[in-house]
Structures are given as structure tokens and as C-alpha cells.
Amino acid sequence: MTSVAGERLESQEFTIGSAGFKMILAATDPEAAARAEEDRRLAAGPAVKGTVAFGPESRVVAQLDDDRLTIFYVLHILNSARVPVDPGGPLILDLPRKVRGTTVLEGSSTQATANGPRVVVASPFPPGVTPVQIAFELPYSGPTARLEQTWPANLQVLNVLVTQIGGLDIASPQITQKQEITDQGQRLIVAGGSTIPAGQSLTLEITGLPHHARWPRYLALTLAGAISLLGIWAAAVARPHAHAA
């Protein structure tokens, strides 16, 4: 038994395998406790003007399933201050107009809502991370799908993950490193890059997508149109002969 900063400590015994007993003295750090209490008080206070960013754990994930290309944005909106921050309004993320089925996924902050291709995250933002996870389908018609996304706040680190199926690959002028890994039997392409400042766009191409040739459909439509025209012409020619008869 001893005393640290006026706090009484008692020894606790822990058995560690066959090594016998190890004596441990534990004490709380009064300064850390005071800081934690101050953090709670500041977090509950009024918001101040400031900025937020998409933190380094944010990432873009592409997944191909039954010829449907789904994009996930796993976003950590980071407020590094100890008080709530208001960046001057909500954080508005406008997705490409051609996307379909935009959804804010479970586990996201209730501050996030989706309306068509627009996702709005209401302010103010509490200290720490505000999680927002978005999913949408990116339509494509050929072997390559192109994604262009403008970020309303700094994307501190570019992280991209793609499930590697067949000849799937990714390319972007903002990607500085790329490798293929295997995680629980699933092959993944993992790529990264540097900061993308607020107001600038990520340009990402997903290549090697399965697609079907268009010419059979165009040929069928052309033949159907020709047959229709032939039928109209035949009817027009036959009508005068019928009247003559």
C-alpha cells in the first residue's frame, strides 16, 4: 500500500501462467481526469466558427456485383478543435448526376441526409469524428466507368479500395501508389494519394468492367424499323389496287 498525490493505492495480484504473481500499483492521473472533464464541458458549449476536413481514415470503395457497380464513401468528418465548430453552414456533397439509389447507410451520423444525388450533413460538428457512410450505383455502358467528385472540405488523404474481380483496375492522376492485396480470400486493389483541397475534384476511372456489345441491339432496332417501314409501304401500294378492283 502506498500514496500518490494524496491518493491511496492498494496492490492487486494477477496470476500470469506459471510465472507466478505480479504486483501492480494503479493510479489515476489527476491532470488527465481534469482535462477530460474540461473536454466534456467544452464539447457541450456553443459552436464557434471554424473548419472541418475529411479525415485520413476516409476512403472511396468500389464494388462490382452482378454487373452493378456500387460506390461507397466512408467519410470521417474531422473537427480537431475541442469545441463544436460551425463552418458557415451544412457540408453539402453533390454526387455525379448520373448516379442512382443514393443512400446514407446505418452507422452514419443523424446529421446526414440524402436527397437524390445530394448529401447534406448539418452543422455544427462536435469535436472528433462525425461518421457518414454513403452508397450509390454508378451506371456504366462500356469497359470503363468514370467518377468525378468535388469535395466541399479538404480530403486529407486519398484512400481507394476496389474489389478485384476479373480484370478490374483503377486509374487516377491523383493516385501515387497502388498495390493488390488479399484479405480473407478477397483480392483487393488498394490505392492512395495526397490531399485533395476543398473545391477540387477526384477523377477516378474503373476499368475492365464486364459489358455487352451494343451492335446486336442496334442491328435489331434497325431491322425492326426497316420491317415497319416495309409494312407501311406495302399497305400504301396495296390500297390503290384495292380501290381499282
C-alpha positions as CSV (number, residue, x, y, z in Angstrom):
1,M,0.0,0.0,0.0
2,T,1.2,3.5,-0.8
3,S,0.0,7.0,-1.6
4,V,0.4,9.1,-4.8
5,A,-0.6,12.7,-4.8
6,G,-2.8,12.0,-1.8
7,E,-4.5,9.0,-3.4
8,R,-4.3,5.8,-1.5
9,L,-3.2,2.8,-3.6
10,E,-3.5,-0.9,-2.9
11,S,-1.7,-3.7,-4.6
12,Q,-3.6,-6.1,-6.8
13,E,-2.3,-9.6,-7.6
14,F,-2.5,-11.1,-11.1
15,T,-1.6,-14.7,-11.9
16,I,0.3,-14.9,-15.2
17,G,0.6,-18.6,-16.3
18,S,3.3,-20.5,-14.5
19,A,5.3,-17.3,-13.9
20,G,3.7,-16.8,-10.5
21,F,2.4,-13.4,-9.3
22,K,3.0,-9.9,-10.5
23,M,2.3,-7.0,-8.2
24,I,0.7,-3.9,-9.9
25,L,0.0,-0.5,-8.4
26,A,-2.6,1.6,-10.3
27,A,-3.4,5.2,-10.0
28,T,-5.4,7.7,-12.0
29,D,-3.8,10.8,-13.5
30,P,-5.5,13.8,-11.9
31,E,-4.4,16.1,-14.7
32,A,-5.8,13.7,-17.4
33,A,-9.1,13.5,-15.4
34,A,-9.3,17.2,-15.2
35,R,-8.7,17.6,-18.9
36,A,-11.3,15.0,-19.8
37,E,-13.8,16.9,-17.7
38,E,-12.9,20.2,-19.4
39,D,-13.3,18.5,-22.8
40,R,-16.8,17.4,-21.9
41,R,-17.7,20.9,-20.8
42,L,-16.3,22.5,-23.9
43,A,-18.0,19.9,-26.2
44,A,-21.3,20.8,-24.6
45,G,-20.8,24.6,-25.2
46,P,-21.7,26.8,-28.1
47,A,-20.2,26.3,-31.5
48,V,-17.5,28.6,-32.9
49,K,-16.6,29.5,-36.5
50,G,-14.1,27.0,-37.8
51,T,-13.3,24.4,-40.4
52,V,-13.6,20.6,-40.7
53,A,-12.0,18.1,-43.0
54,F,-12.4,14.6,-44.3
55,G,-10.0,12.8,-42.0
56,P,-7.3,10.3,-43.0
57,E,-9.5,7.3,-42.4
58,S,-11.9,8.4,-45.1
59,R,-12.0,6.2,-48.2
60,V,-13.7,5.5,-51.5
61,V,-14.7,1.9,-52.1
62,A,-15.8,0.4,-55.4
63,Q,-17.6,-3.0,-55.6
64,L,-18.9,-4.9,-58.6
65,D,-21.8,-7.3,-58.0
66,D,-23.9,-8.8,-60.8
67,D,-22.6,-6.3,-63.3
68,R,-23.7,-3.4,-61.0
69,L,-21.0,-1.0,-59.8
70,T,-21.6,0.3,-56.3
71,I,-19.6,3.1,-54.9
72,F,-19.2,3.6,-51.1
73,Y,-18.0,6.8,-49.5
74,V,-16.8,6.0,-45.9
75,L,-16.3,9.5,-44.6
76,H,-14.8,10.7,-41.2
77,I,-15.7,14.4,-40.9
78,L,-12.9,15.6,-38.6
79,N,-13.2,18.5,-36.2
80,S,-9.8,18.9,-34.5
81,A,-11.0,21.6,-32.1
82,R,-12.2,20.9,-28.5
83,V,-15.4,22.8,-29.1
84,P,-18.2,22.4,-31.7
85,V,-17.4,24.0,-35.0
86,D,-19.7,25.7,-37.5
87,P,-18.0,26.0,-40.9
88,G,-20.7,28.5,-42.0
89,G,-23.5,26.1,-42.9
90,P,-24.0,22.4,-43.7
91,L,-21.5,20.4,-45.6
92,I,-23.0,19.6,-49.0
93,L,-21.7,16.8,-51.1
94,D,-23.0,16.8,-54.7
95,L,-22.6,13.4,-56.3
96,P,-22.4,13.0,-60.1
97,R,-25.9,13.5,-61.5
98,K,-26.0,10.1,-63.3
99,V,-25.7,8.1,-60.0
100,R,-28.7,6.1,-58.8
101,G,-30.1,5.0,-55.5
102,T,-28.1,7.3,-53.1
103,T,-28.4,6.0,-49.6
104,V,-27.0,7.1,-46.2
105,L,-26.0,3.9,-44.5
106,E,-26.6,2.7,-41.0
107,G,-23.9,3.8,-38.6
108,S,-23.8,7.3,-40.1
109,S,-24.5,10.4,-38.0
110,T,-28.1,11.6,-37.9
111,Q,-26.8,14.9,-39.2
112,A,-26.5,13.3,-42.7
113,T,-29.4,13.1,-45.1
114,A,-29.6,12.2,-48.9
115,N,-31.9,13.8,-51.5
116,G,-31.2,12.4,-54.9
117,P,-27.5,12.9,-55.7
118,R,-27.1,15.5,-53.0
119,V,-26.0,14.6,-49.4
120,V,-26.3,17.2,-46.7
121,V,-24.5,17.0,-43.4
122,A,-25.9,19.6,-40.9
123,S,-23.7,21.7,-38.8
124,P,-22.3,22.3,-36.2
125,F,-19.9,19.5,-35.9
126,P,-18.9,18.1,-32.5
127,P,-15.3,17.6,-31.5
128,G,-13.8,14.5,-33.0
129,V,-15.2,12.5,-35.9
130,T,-18.7,12.7,-37.4
131,P,-19.1,9.4,-39.4
132,V,-21.0,9.5,-42.7
133,Q,-21.3,6.4,-45.0
134,I,-22.9,6.8,-48.4
135,A,-23.7,4.2,-51.1
136,F,-24.8,4.7,-54.7
137,E,-24.8,2.9,-58.0
138,L,-22.6,4.3,-60.7
139,P,-24.1,3.3,-64.2
140,Y,-21.7,2.4,-67.0
141,S,-22.1,1.2,-70.5
142,G,-18.6,0.1,-71.6
143,P,-15.5,-1.3,-70.1
144,T,-14.7,1.9,-68.2
145,A,-16.7,3.9,-65.6
146,R,-15.6,7.4,-64.7
147,L,-16.2,9.0,-61.3
148,E,-15.7,12.7,-60.7
149,Q,-16.3,14.0,-57.2
150,T,-15.8,17.5,-55.9
151,W,-15.1,17.7,-52.2
152,P,-16.6,20.5,-50.1
153,A,-13.8,20.2,-47.5
154,N,-10.2,19.1,-47.6
155,L,-9.8,15.3,-48.2
156,Q,-6.7,14.9,-46.1
157,V,-5.6,11.6,-47.6
158,L,-6.9,9.8,-50.7
159,N,-7.7,6.2,-50.0
160,V,-9.3,4.0,-52.6
161,L,-10.3,0.3,-52.4
162,V,-11.6,-1.8,-55.2
163,T,-12.7,-5.4,-55.1
164,Q,-10.6,-7.2,-57.7
165,I,-12.8,-9.3,-60.0
166,G,-11.6,-10.4,-63.3
167,G,-9.6,-7.7,-65.0
168,L,-10.9,-4.8,-62.8
169,D,-8.4,-2.0,-62.2
170,I,-8.4,1.7,-61.3
171,A,-6.6,4.7,-62.6
172,S,-6.4,8.4,-61.5
173,P,-3.9,11.2,-61.9
174,Q,-4.2,11.7,-58.1
175,I,-3.1,8.1,-57.2
176,T,0.5,8.0,-56.2
177,Q,0.7,4.4,-55.0
178,K,-1.2,1.2,-55.7
179,Q,-1.0,-2.5,-54.8
180,E,-3.0,-5.6,-54.8
181,I,-3.6,-7.5,-51.5
182,T,-5.7,-10.4,-50.3
183,D,-8.0,-10.0,-47.3
184,Q,-9.9,-13.1,-46.1
185,G,-9.7,-14.6,-49.5
186,Q,-10.9,-11.5,-51.3
187,R,-8.5,-9.8,-53.7
188,L,-8.4,-6.0,-53.3
189,I,-6.7,-3.2,-55.1
190,V,-5.6,-0.6,-52.5
191,A,-4.5,2.8,-53.8
192,G,-3.6,6.1,-52.2
193,G,-2.7,9.7,-52.9
194,S,-2.1,13.0,-51.2
195,T,-4.5,15.7,-50.1
196,I,-7.3,16.9,-52.3
197,P,-8.2,20.5,-51.3
198,A,-11.7,21.7,-50.8
199,G,-13.4,22.7,-54.1
200,Q,-11.2,20.4,-56.2
201,S,-12.2,17.1,-57.7
202,L,-11.2,13.5,-57.5
203,T,-11.1,11.9,-61.0
204,L,-11.2,8.1,-60.9
205,E,-11.6,5.6,-63.7
206,I,-12.6,2.0,-63.0
207,T,-11.5,-0.2,-66.0
208,G,-12.0,-3.8,-67.0
209,L,-15.8,-3.8,-66.3
210,P,-17.9,-6.5,-67.9
211,H,-20.0,-5.2,-70.7
212,H,-22.1,-6.4,-73.7
213,A,-21.5,-5.3,-77.3
214,R,-24.1,-2.7,-78.5
215,W,-24.2,-3.7,-82.2
216,P,-26.6,-6.6,-81.8
217,R,-29.2,-4.3,-80.2
218,Y,-28.6,-1.6,-82.8
219,L,-29.0,-4.2,-85.6
220,A,-32.2,-5.5,-84.1
221,L,-33.6,-2.0,-83.8
222,T,-32.6,-1.2,-87.4
223,L,-34.2,-4.4,-88.7
224,A,-37.4,-3.7,-86.7
225,G,-37.5,-0.2,-88.2
226,A,-37.0,-1.5,-91.7
227,I,-39.7,-4.1,-91.3
228,S,-42.1,-1.4,-90.1
229,L,-41.3,0.9,-93.0
230,L,-41.7,-2.0,-95.4
231,G,-45.2,-2.8,-93.9
232,I,-46.3,0.8,-94.3
233,W,-45.0,0.9,-97.9
234,A,-46.8,-2.3,-98.8
235,A,-50.0,-1.1,-97.3
236,A,-49.8,2.2,-99.2
237,V,-49.1,0.4,-102.5
238,A,-51.9,-2.1,-102.0
239,R,-54.6,0.5,-101.2
240,P,-54.9,1.9,-104.8
241,H,-55.1,-1.6,-106.3
242,A,-57.9,-2.4,-103.9
243,H,-59.9,0.7,-105.0
244,A,-59.3,-0.2,-108.7
245,A,-60.6,-3.7,-108.2
